[in-house]
Amino acid sequence: METMPFVLLNKVQEDLRTGPAHISLMAAILKLNEEQSKDYSIEVTGRKLRSVAHIGGKAAYYRYLSDLQRFGYIRYVPFYKHKRVGRIEILKMK
């Protein structure tokens, strides 16, 4: 039996709307979730997440993050003050 992160990553990979950057971003979110030992919720800066996902530009990062939210994989709760963390909730897939 596969664990939830692998199932979710496979769903993102099989989704025809996603590409390599979406998969990389989702893998980074799942990795940071494991490191933070959270219940499918992480607190992270965009800079840190872009670094782990190997996404260089802010515009591309926000586009992929927005796509993952729109496709129902995550819920992003931004914090707009400089150098503060945002929260990303990983939505459980059925």
N, C-alpha and C positions, 0 to 999 in steps of 0.2 A: 504494500500500500504506500502510495506516495504521500509525502507531507504537503500541507497546504501551500508553502512557498513554491515548491516544484510544480504543483498543479496550476497555480496562478501564473507562473512564468511560462508554462506550456500553453496556457490559454492566450496569453499576450502574443506568444510566438506564432500561434496558429491563426490569430485574428488577421484577416486580410487588410484591415485598415492600418496596421502597424508595420513599422520597419525596424531596421537594426538599432536606431537611436532610441526608439520606444522600449525595445527589449533591454538595451543597456541601462536605461533609466530605471526600468522596473526592477532589474537585477540589483542595481545600486540601492534602491529603496528597500528591497528585501534583505540585502546584506546589512545595511545600517539598522534595520529593525532587529535583526538577530544580535548585532553588537550591543544595542541599547536594551535588549531583553524586555521589550515592550510587548503589549498585547495588540499587535498589528497597528501601532501608532508610533511615529517617530517625530522628533523635533530636530530640525536641521536647517542650516543656512543654505541658500541656493548655491553659494560658492562651493561649499563642501560637497553637495550632491552632484554638482556639475563636474567636480574633480573626480569623484568616484566613478561616475558614469562616462567620463571622458567626453564630455560635451563642452566645447569651447565657448560658444556665444550665449549671451543671456537670452536673446530673442528666440533662438532655437530651443534652448532649455525650457522657456516658458511655453512655447508652442507644444512641445512634446508632453510637458506636464499637464497642460490644458487638455490635450488629446486623451491622455490616460484617464483624466477625470471625466471627460465627456463620454468616453467609452465604458465607464462604470467600474474601473479598476481601483481608483483611489478617490479620496476626497482631500483637497488641498485647502488649508486654512492659513492664509498668508499673515505675516506680521510686517507692517510697512516701515517700522523704524529701522534705521541703519544698524547693521550687524546684529540684529535680533533674529531669533529662529522662527521659522514657520512650522506648522504641524501638518503632517501627511498621515491620513488614516488609510490603511489598506482595507478595502472592502472585500468581504468574504464572498467567494464565488460559489454558486450552487452547482 
